[in-house]
Amino acid sequence: MNHILAPTITVLPRHTAGRVIVTGSHGGLYPGHLVLAAQARAAIFNDAGIGRDRAGIAALDLLQEHGNAAAAVAHTSARIGDTHDMMSAGIISTVNALAACCGVRPGMRCGDAAVLLEGAPPGVAAFVAAPRESRMAWTCERQIRAVILVDSASLVTEDDVGAVIVTGSHGGLIGGDPKKALRADGFAAVFNDAGIGKDDAGITRLPVLDNRGIAAVTVAASSAKIGDARSTLNDGLISGVNKTAESLGARVGQQTREICEQWARQASFRGF
């Protein structure tokens, strides 16, 4: 076996060069760049509902450009963030041309596809420009609380305690682990619902963050590009809210920007 199971593409073992990565991450541009940085042979992602501008599978085109085979499983067939479920139940929904040349096709089981991709060409080693800045502060008038935009929730730090954290990440628990719901106790957090998918996996961070007193919402994958925090903020329409967020004014159908502006101007009941 020459493939690696990685519930999130942001945490990989040391030796990835020339291997196939099966990851529970969405197939957006940021994960695609991480696959290239790892010098992997090929990768399989979750298609995250495909979503706006096909952002959930943008990595497939990126990897094709650099000579790497890639595929994605249907979000309805396997829980996002769960590689064991991908391998046991995941069904391929999308492939790039190089993966197709290896015999991978839509409708195939993920485990079978991973084996076929072990025979993929190794890709072309070349410098690949990193994605545009993936972490930035956002400001608005009368603001009293920090708002941080991060394309990946892996970029959250302890400096973000008490902030409104707007992410491009999916709202699913990584490997089903509640401890990985959010790296810091933000005032609030926003995620992409990744099409919600099997067992409502795309929104499973919400109740866990309720237990920590953190307001959390998801935006519909059809409204905002997954992996792009700017799109989450500017394009997102809220699809799910936890109880804490609801108590702070968030509602389904609301624009992300509206509630984030409200929270940015709001004093915390937790003293942050």
C-alpha positions as CSV (number, residue, x, y, z in Angstrom):
1,M,0.0,0.0,0.0
2,N,1.5,3.3,-1.1
3,H,-1.3,5.7,0.0
4,I,-1.7,7.9,3.1
5,L,-4.9,8.6,5.0
6,A,-5.1,12.2,6.2
7,P,-8.3,13.4,7.7
8,T,-7.1,17.0,7.0
9,I,-4.5,17.9,4.3
10,T,-3.0,20.4,6.7
11,V,-1.5,17.6,8.8
12,L,0.6,15.1,6.9
13,P,3.3,12.7,7.8
14,R,6.9,13.5,6.9
15,H,7.3,11.2,3.9
16,T,4.7,12.1,1.3
17,A,6.7,12.4,-1.9
18,G,5.6,10.1,-4.6
19,R,2.6,8.8,-2.5
20,V,-1.1,9.0,-3.0
21,I,-2.9,11.1,-0.4
22,V,-6.5,10.2,0.5
23,T,-7.7,13.2,2.5
24,G,-11.0,14.2,4.2
25,S,-10.4,17.8,3.2
26,H,-12.4,19.5,0.5
27,G,-10.8,19.7,-3.0
28,G,-10.4,23.5,-3.1
29,L,-7.4,25.4,-4.2
30,Y,-5.7,25.7,-0.8
31,P,-5.7,21.9,-0.3
32,G,-4.4,21.5,-3.9
33,H,-1.4,23.7,-3.2
34,L,-0.7,21.6,0.0
35,V,-0.7,18.5,-2.1
36,L,1.8,20.1,-4.5
37,A,4.0,21.2,-1.6
38,A,4.0,17.7,-0.3
39,Q,5.2,16.4,-3.7
40,A,2.5,13.7,-3.6
41,R,1.9,11.5,-6.6
42,A,-1.9,11.9,-6.6
43,A,-4.8,12.8,-4.2
44,I,-8.4,12.0,-3.5
45,F,-10.5,14.7,-1.8
46,N,-14.1,15.1,-0.6
47,D,-16.0,17.1,-3.3
48,A,-17.7,19.3,-0.6
49,G,-20.9,19.5,-2.6
50,I,-18.8,21.0,-5.5
51,G,-20.5,24.3,-4.8
52,R,-20.0,27.9,-6.1
53,D,-17.7,28.1,-9.1
54,R,-16.9,24.4,-8.6
55,A,-14.6,25.5,-5.8
56,G,-15.0,22.2,-4.0
57,I,-13.0,20.4,-6.7
58,A,-10.7,23.3,-7.9
59,A,-7.7,21.3,-6.8
60,L,-8.3,18.7,-9.5
61,D,-7.7,21.3,-12.3
62,L,-4.7,22.7,-10.4
63,L,-3.1,19.3,-10.0
64,Q,-3.8,18.4,-13.6
65,E,-1.8,21.5,-14.7
66,H,1.2,20.3,-12.7
67,G,1.0,16.7,-13.9
68,N,-0.8,15.1,-10.9
69,A,-3.8,12.8,-11.0
70,A,-6.6,13.7,-8.6
71,A,-10.2,12.7,-7.9
72,A,-12.9,13.5,-5.4
73,V,-15.6,11.5,-3.6
74,A,-19.2,12.5,-3.4
75,H,-20.0,14.4,-0.2
76,T,-23.2,12.4,0.0
77,S,-21.3,9.1,0.0
78,A,-18.6,9.8,2.7
79,R,-18.4,12.1,5.7
80,I,-16.1,15.1,5.1
81,G,-13.1,15.0,7.4
82,D,-13.4,11.2,7.8
83,T,-10.9,9.2,5.7
84,H,-12.0,5.8,7.1
85,D,-15.5,6.5,5.9
86,M,-14.1,7.6,2.5
87,M,-12.2,4.3,2.1
88,S,-15.1,2.1,3.3
89,A,-18.1,3.9,1.6
90,G,-16.8,6.8,-0.5
91,I,-17.8,6.9,-4.2
92,I,-15.8,8.8,-6.7
93,S,-17.8,11.7,-8.2
94,T,-15.2,13.6,-10.2
95,V,-11.8,12.9,-11.7
96,N,-9.2,14.9,-13.7
97,A,-7.8,13.7,-17.0
98,L,-4.7,12.1,-15.5
99,A,-6.8,10.1,-13.0
100,A,-9.0,9.0,-15.8
101,C,-6.0,7.7,-17.7
102,C,-5.2,5.6,-14.6
103,G,-8.7,4.0,-14.9
104,V,-10.3,6.0,-12.2
105,R,-13.9,6.9,-13.0
106,P,-17.0,8.3,-11.4
107,G,-19.0,5.7,-9.6
108,M,-15.9,3.8,-8.5
109,R,-15.2,3.0,-4.8
110,C,-12.6,5.3,-3.2
111,G,-10.5,2.4,-2.1
112,D,-10.2,1.0,-5.6
113,A,-9.4,4.4,-7.0
114,A,-6.6,4.8,-4.4
115,V,-5.0,1.6,-5.6
116,L,-5.2,2.6,-9.3
117,L,-3.7,6.1,-8.5
118,E,-0.5,4.4,-7.1
119,G,0.3,3.8,-10.8
120,A,-0.1,7.5,-11.7
121,P,2.8,9.5,-13.1
122,P,4.8,11.3,-10.4
123,G,4.0,14.8,-11.6
124,V,6.3,17.6,-12.6
125,A,8.5,19.1,-9.9
126,A,8.3,22.8,-10.3
127,F,8.0,26.0,-8.3
128,V,4.3,26.8,-7.7
129,A,3.3,30.2,-6.4
130,A,1.5,30.0,-3.1
131,P,-2.2,31.1,-3.0
132,R,-2.8,34.7,-2.3
133,E,-2.6,35.8,1.3
134,S,-4.6,33.3,3.3
135,R,-4.9,35.2,6.6
136,M,-5.9,38.8,7.0
137,A,-7.7,41.2,9.3
138,W,-11.0,42.8,8.2
139,T,-12.4,46.1,9.5
140,C,-15.6,48.0,9.4
141,E,-17.0,51.2,10.9
142,R,-17.6,51.4,14.7
143,Q,-15.7,48.1,15.2
144,I,-14.7,47.0,18.7
145,R,-13.9,43.4,18.0
146,A,-11.3,41.8,15.7
147,V,-12.5,40.0,12.6
148,I,-10.0,37.6,11.1
149,L,-10.3,36.0,7.7
150,V,-8.5,32.6,7.3
151,D,-8.8,30.4,4.2
152,S,-8.1,27.4,6.4
153,A,-9.1,26.9,10.0
154,S,-5.6,25.5,10.5
155,L,-4.4,29.1,10.4
156,V,-6.3,30.0,13.6
157,T,-4.0,30.9,16.5
158,E,-4.3,31.7,20.2
159,D,-4.1,35.4,19.1
160,D,-7.6,34.9,17.8
161,V,-9.2,34.4,21.2
162,G,-12.3,36.6,21.4
163,A,-12.3,37.4,17.6
164,V,-14.9,36.7,14.9
165,I,-13.1,34.1,12.8
166,V,-14.3,33.8,9.2
167,T,-12.9,30.7,7.5
168,G,-13.0,29.0,4.1
169,S,-12.9,25.6,5.8
170,H,-15.8,23.1,6.0
171,G,-17.9,22.9,9.1
172,G,-17.2,19.3,9.7
173,L,-15.3,17.8,12.6
174,I,-11.8,16.5,11.6
175,G,-11.9,12.8,12.1
176,G,-15.0,13.3,14.3
177,D,-12.8,14.8,17.0
178,P,-14.5,17.6,19.1
179,K,-11.1,18.9,20.2
180,K,-10.4,19.9,16.7
181,A,-13.5,22.0,16.2
182,L,-11.6,25.3,16.6
183,R,-8.0,26.1,17.7
184,A,-8.9,29.1,19.8
185,D,-11.9,30.3,21.8
186,G,-13.2,32.9,19.3
187,F,-16.2,35.0,19.9
188,A,-17.7,33.4,16.8
189,A,-16.7,31.3,13.8
190,V,-18.0,31.0,10.3
191,F,-17.5,27.9,8.1
192,N,-18.7,26.5,4.7
193,D,-21.3,23.7,5.0
194,A,-19.6,21.7,2.2
195,G,-23.0,20.7,0.9
196,I,-23.9,19.4,4.4
197,G,-23.5,15.8,3.0
198,K,-23.6,12.4,4.6
199,D,-24.9,12.3,8.2
200,D,-24.9,16.2,8.1
201,A,-21.1,15.9,8.4
202,G,-20.6,19.4,7.0
203,I,-22.1,21.2,10.0
204,T,-20.9,19.0,12.9
205,R,-18.7,21.7,14.4
206,L,-21.7,23.8,15.3
207,P,-23.1,21.9,18.3
208,V,-19.6,21.2,19.6
209,L,-18.8,24.9,19.6
210,D,-22.1,25.5,21.4
211,N,-20.6,23.5,24.2
212,R,-17.7,26.0,24.3
213,G,-19.9,29.0,24.2
214,I,-18.8,30.0,20.8
215,A,-21.3,31.3,18.2
216,A,-20.9,29.3,15.0
217,V,-22.6,29.4,11.6
218,T,-22.1,27.7,8.3
219,V,-22.7,29.3,4.8
220,A,-24.2,27.3,1.9
221,A,-21.5,25.9,-0.4
222,S,-23.7,27.1,-3.3
223,S,-23.4,30.7,-2.1
224,A,-19.6,31.0,-1.2
225,K,-16.5,29.4,-2.6
226,I,-15.1,26.9,-0.1
227,G,-11.5,27.5,0.8
228,D,-11.9,31.3,0.3
229,A,-12.6,33.3,3.5
230,R,-13.3,36.4,1.5
231,S,-16.0,34.7,-0.4
232,T,-17.4,33.3,2.9
233,L,-17.7,36.9,4.1
234,N,-18.8,38.7,1.0
235,D,-20.9,36.1,-0.8
236,G,-22.0,33.7,1.9
237,L,-25.6,33.0,2.9
238,I,-26.1,31.4,6.3
239,S,-27.3,27.8,6.1
240,G,-26.9,26.7,9.7
241,V,-26.6,28.3,13.1
242,N,-25.9,26.9,16.6
243,K,-27.8,28.0,19.6
244,T,-25.2,30.5,20.7
245,A,-25.1,32.2,17.3
246,E,-28.9,32.3,17.2
247,S,-29.0,34.0,20.6
248,L,-26.6,36.6,19.2
249,G,-28.9,37.4,16.2
250,A,-27.7,35.0,13.5
251,R,-30.4,33.4,11.3
252,V,-30.6,31.1,8.4
253,G,-30.7,33.0,5.1
254,Q,-28.9,36.0,6.4
255,Q,-25.8,37.4,4.6
256,T,-22.5,36.6,6.4
257,R,-21.3,40.1,6.1
258,E,-24.4,41.4,7.9
259,I,-23.9,39.3,11.0
260,C,-20.2,39.7,11.1
261,E,-20.6,43.5,11.1
262,Q,-23.1,43.2,13.9
263,W,-20.7,41.0,15.9
264,A,-17.7,43.2,15.2
265,R,-19.6,46.0,17.0
266,Q,-21.0,44.0,19.8
267,A,-19.6,43.7,23.3
268,S,-19.1,40.1,24.5
269,F,-21.2,38.5,27.2
270,R,-18.1,36.5,28.0
271,G,-16.0,39.5,28.9
272,F,-13.6,39.4,25.9
